[in-house]
Amino acid sequence: MITVDREFPGWTKRVGFVPAVLEEIDPKPANTYAITCGPPIMIKFVLQSLQKLQFADDQIYTTLEKRMKCGIGICGRCNIGPRYVCVDGPVFSMAELRELPDEL
């Protein structure tokens, strides 16, 4: 589904912020995985919406590459607790994120 957050001339499809559209669509978690990427603030609210929709932590995956700098684990800029996004990720399940300090 294609969605934009602000309508513009000629746009005829859905308009709205991704978390609100997600809740409106109301996907069912049975036999489903949710994968999200994009701006960190959007990811934060999409993860909350997926939890409201009762997706289990092992059904939710997100990317955190925005935190990366060197890409090989030397600079330490992308660490979250003991994990390095560039080495251990950049894709993490919600179950993995729950084991880390709340730095998102």
N, C-alpha and C positions, 0 to 999 in steps of 0.2 A: 504494500500500500504506500502510495506516495503522499506525503504530507509536508506542508510548509507552516512555519509559525506565524507568518504575517502574509495576508492576502496582497496580491499585486494585480495590476491590470492584466486581464486575459487569463488569470488563474481560475480554473473551474473545479479543481479537486479539493480535498479535505484541507482545512486550516486548523491548526492548534498545536500546542506544545506536546512533545512526544509522550511524557508521562500521562497527561490527560487523555490523549488519543488512545493510548494503550489501555487505560482503565475503561474507556468507552467501548472499545472493541471486545474487551473481556475474554482474552484467550484462556482456555482451560489448560491446567498444568498436566493433565493425564497424557502420558507418552509424548511430552513436549520438552524441548530445551529452549531457553531464551539466551540469545547472544547479543550483547550491546557494545557499541563503540561510539565515540564522539567526544564532544566537549565534556570535561570532568563534571561540571555542574549538571548537565543533562544526565550523565551516567548515574550520579548520586540519586536523582529523583526517579529515574527509571528503575533502579534497584529497589527503592522503597515501594514503587507501584507493583513490581513483580511480587514482592512479599505480601502486599495487600491481596493480590490475586492468588495467594497461597502456593506459589511456586516454591519448591524445596531448595535449600541451599545448593544441592548438587545438580540442580536443573538450570542454574543461573551462571552464565559466564560473561566476563567483561574484560576489556583490555585497559591497561594502565600505562601505555607507552608514553603518554604526555609527561610522565615523571622521569623518563630516561634522558641521559646526557651523553655519556661516553659509549654506551652500548655493550661494554665488555666487563663491567663490574669493578673497574679500577677507581673511579672517582667517588663512589659511594653516594652520589646525589639521589639515586633512585631507591635507596633502601627504605623498606618499611619493616621496622623491627629487624629480625635477622635475615630477611629475604631481600634480594635485589631484583627489581622488575626486569632489568635488561638480561639477567642470567636465568632467573627462575620463571620468568613470564615471557612476554608481557600479558599473556592471557591467564586469568585466574578464575576459579569458581568462587561462588559466594562462600562455600564451605571453607576454602583456603583463606579467603579474606577475613573470615570470622576468627581465625587463629592468630591474626596479626593485630598490632595496635591500631586503634581507630584514628588513622591519619588521613583518610580520604576526604 
